[in-house]
Amino acid sequence: MSKTLIRGAKVLGGEPQDVLIDGGVVEAVGRDLSAEGAEVVEAGGKVLLPGLVDLHTHLREPGREDSETVLTGTRAAASGGYTNVFAMANTFPVADTAGVVEQVWRLGQESGYCDVQPIGAVTVGLEGAKLAELGAMHESAAGVTVFSDDGKCVHDAVIMRRALEYVKALGGVVAQHAQEPRLTEGAQMNEGVVSAELGLGGWPAVAEESIIARDVLLAEHVGSRVHICHLSTAGSVEIVRWAKSRGIDVTAEVTPHHLLLTDELVRSYNPVYKVNPPLRTERDVMALREALADGTIDIVATDHAPHPHEDKDCEWAAAAMGMVGLETALSVVQATMVDTGLLDWAGVADRMSSKPAKIGQATGHGRPVSAGEPANLTLVDTEYRGPVDPAGFASRSRNTPYEGRELPGRVTHTWLRGKATLVDGKLT
């Protein structure tokens, strides 16, 4: 493997330094480095971060390759600066056995664009009735550490308790999609002023908050770990903050779209804004930003949810829920958190690389940019400003809510263990 010298990069947004990569690891970080025969990348003041880690990605394979494949999804990940993604279990067949999670893991190995860590289903078929093969998935080649029925809530308290007990023994974590199903029957958007005016079925905040409250108490009772997927309301923030103050082992994520978009956009009836959980109010958005800044919310996770054109180009009620997010996540975080002064780039590295890697036990990812560490890195042109054009996405799907919107920042280079997967904004 050839050497690479990244010259003049702002490591975590600090003063410009040179970074030398050799043999898949960072060999040196400092000023005026040189290396004979090294490929030189002139960073020109761009920000160098550890490769991003996404704890919540839908790669759709097996079963919905019309939406995404492991290959196209990992290409999208590399384009967005990611070197590791966790693939959700709601595939066809469901990733509820050792065989399916190993298939996804091997497809990730073959892609070469980023590491793929499968998430195992909590219950068989995501049906919420019987625990899946948690131990077998953990002991498989995929080494599953995160279990989730995402897309559906583990709504039965007894099943959730048993899952927490089981993963405690495995040293893993249950990632809960917090949605009380009886409170969201027929729901189409956030319950509030806009839903009342539009006459669309409302999705109340309490449907999320009640499950989070139950599950942090269950985690405390069992002495286990619980992770809250795509937290979206101000009330949820307060519950997680309270739980952490009690010493409960809970972590939480927020998506980029919940940091930026509000339910006012639903007035357009454009199904690109239909998502689960739904876009909330401006008050919720501000609470989420503050919670991410103060550490109540631990990480940013994309909930990258690709859909084919026909599943979104239809009337609102019939449209699928979800948005693609891997290729725009860092730009949205820059716009909402960095450019607003709520986080610096070291904070972004913490929320989008170090902490998600720790929660998911992604070995070799989320590491410091320092000598001897794996060269999983991403270089960002933070001065760039431009409109989002989904025609240029590496993802197989185009259901982005940001089409035409000007966002800051652009990932120019990504390295996976020293191998460039993205160079000058183009996939290798």
C-alpha positions, 0 to 999 in steps of 0.5 A, a space after each residue: 500500500 502506498 504512502 499518502 501525505 495529507 498536507 495542511 489539514 486542520 485536524 479536528 478543526 485545529 491548526 493546519 498540520 500534515 498527516 502521513 498515512 502508511 500501511 493502513 495506519 497514521 504514521 505521523 502527525 505534525 508540521 512539515 512532514 515529508 515522505 519519499 514517494 508518497 502521494 500528496 493531498 493538498 488539504 489547503 485548510 480543509 478539516 480532517 476528521 476520523 472516518 464517520 460512523 453511522 449507527 443507523 443505516 438501512 441498506 435494504 439488501 437482501 430483499 429490496 435491492 430496488 431501493 439500495 444494495 450493500 454496494 450502493 449504500 456503502 458507496 453513498 457512505 464513503 461519499 458522505 465521509 463514513 468508514 463504518 455503518 450499522 445496517 438495520 435488520 428490517 430486510 427481506 428476509 429479516 436479519 434475525 438469524 446468524 445466516 442473514 447477518 453473515 450475508 450482510 457482513 460479507 457483502 460489506 467486506 466485498 464492497 470495500 467502500 466502508 465496513 458494514 456491521 449488521 444489526 440483529 433483529 430483537 424479535 423473530 420477523 420483527 413481529 414482537 412476539 418471540 426473541 430472535 437468535 440473539 446469541 447465535 448472531 452475536 457468535 456469528 462471523 458478523 459479531 453482532 453487538 446491536 439489536 433492534 426491530 427498527 421500523 417497529 417498536 418492541 412494544 411488549 414490556 415483557 419481551 423488551 425486558 427479556 431482550 435487555 437481560 439477554 444482551 446484558 449477558 452478551 455485552 450488547 445493546 438494544 436500540 429501540 424504535 420508540 413508538 407506541 403502536 396504539 397511539 400512532 394508528 393511522 398517523 401521518 405526521 406530527 400531531 399539532 397545529 399543522 396536522 389539525 389544519 391539514 386534516 392529517 392523522 396526528 402522531 403525538 409526541 407521547 407515543 415516543 416519550 412513553 416508550 422511552 420512559 418505560 424502557 429507561 426504567 426497564 434498563 435500570 431494573 435489569 442493569 442493562 444498556 438501552 439506546 434510543 433510535 431517532 429521538 425527535 421531541 423535546 419531551 424525549 430529551 427531558 426523559 433521557 436527561 432525567 435517566 442519565 441523571 439517575 445513572 441509567 445506562 441509556 444513549 440516544 441518537 438524533 437524525 440530521 433531518 430532525 435537527 433542521 426540518 419542521 412539520 411546517 414543510 408538510 403543508 406542501 404535501 410533498 411525500 419526501 417529507 414523510 418520515 418515521 418519526 415525523 418531522 416535529 415543531 421548531 421548539 422540538 428542533 431547538 431542543 434537539 440541537 441543545 441536547 446534542 450540544 450538551 451531550 444529553 443526545 449522544 450521537 447523530 445517526 442518519 436513519 438513511 432510508 432509501 426508497 424507489 421513485 414510485 414509493 415516494 412519487 404518489 399521494 401523501 397517504 400512500 407514500 413510504 416513510 423515510 429519507 436518504 441521508 448518508 451523503 448530506 448528514 455532515 453538511 446538515 450537522 455543519 449548518 445546524 450545529 457548527 455554523 450556529 456555534 453549538 459544536 466545534 469540529 472536535 464535537 462533531 468528531 465525538 458525536 459522529 465518529 467516536 461515540 457511535 463507534 463506542 456504542 456499537 463496539 466498532 473496533 478501529 473506528 472513531 479513533 483519534 487522528 494520531 500516530 499508530 491509529 487506523 487511517 480511517 479518515 475523512 477530509 471536509 471542505 468546510 468553506 464550500 456552499 452549494 445546492 444539493 443535487 440528488 442526481 449526483 448521489 451514489 445511493 440507488 435512491 433519490 428521496 432527499 428532502 434537501 434537493 435544491 437547498 443550499 448546504 455548507 461543506 463537502 466531503 472531498 476525501 475518505 480513507 478506509 484503513 489508508 485506502 482512498 475510497 473517495 478522492 476529490 469528491 469522486 468515488 475510487 
